[in-house]
Amino acid sequence: MKQTDAQDDPMKVIFNYNNVFFSFFYDNASACIHRSHEYAMNYVYSGEMVLDNGKEQIHVGKGECVFIPRDHHITMYKKPCGGERYCGIFLSFTRSFLREMYARLNRYQEAADMPKPEVRAVKLPKTPEIASLFASMAPYFDADEKPQDDFMHLKLQEGLLALLHIDRRFAALLFDFNESWKIDILDFMNKNYMYEFTVEDLAHYTGRSLATFKRDFKKLSDLTPEKWLIRKRLEVAYELMKQGGRRIVDVYAEVGFKNPSHFSTAFKKQYGVPPTAVSA
């Protein structure tokens, strides 16, 4: 059941029990780009988490919980605080789970037609329901104490009810099962080129199946989506360095490259000169 990140980072440990994630971070700080396909609640058991959506930061301390909308791009910083490492519990509400709960929670079906609350990450008020829910889950930070899937399913139900008791308008957001309309592929990619997407991610976020996305993208470009993104990043970096006087160290990560070596190699391949030839 133990899962670590792609680099098998020994300082980061994550356990997934039926869409309930228990996280440990042992180093001084850890940042990750988060974009979940599902609605979620994240409770900070110890340490601190900072959410940054590019416009504001939300500080979530020990004993606090935050609601995160689906398809909401956000950067998470998880770090020790008060002499304690970061430990958190993340509840992921899948579409199938929400459909099941909608069918069972008759008293909230009418609320599903209410105006939706603003779609953004928001810190939740401290309530007895949230406090008791996550206190009951603390023993499962011990990997030797594996909970049963049906028990975790009940905890997801408790989390959902805790949200609905805070604000019934959450029902309008969580129980909206309309399929997303297709959105313009190139408009989305031009606005989000700096983020790391798989082709499956791009299909999902533009409201398409994978096959439909590939077919539609071929009508727009002779490049693959991956190569299109690299070219776009390089074009933006070129303009930033040429017109804006920016340095390599200032732009490579900003446009979506993981390291300056990869950036320099790709830049020279596209423009025939190293980025040092145009940077300030």
Secondary structure, DSSP 8 states (H G I E B T S, - for coil): -EE--TT--TTEEEEEETTEEEEEE-SS-EEEEE--SSEEEEEEEESEEEEE-SS-EEEE-TT-EEEE-TT--EEEEEE-BTTB-EEEEEEEE-HHHHHHHHHH-GGGTTGGGS-----S-EE----HHHHHHHHHHGGGGSTTS---HHHHHHHHHHHHHHHHHH-TTHHHHHT---------HHHHHHHHTTS---HHHHHHHTT--HHHHHHHHHTT-SS-HHHHHHHHHHHHHHHHHHTT---HHHHTTTTT-SSHHHHHHHHHHHHSS-GGGT--
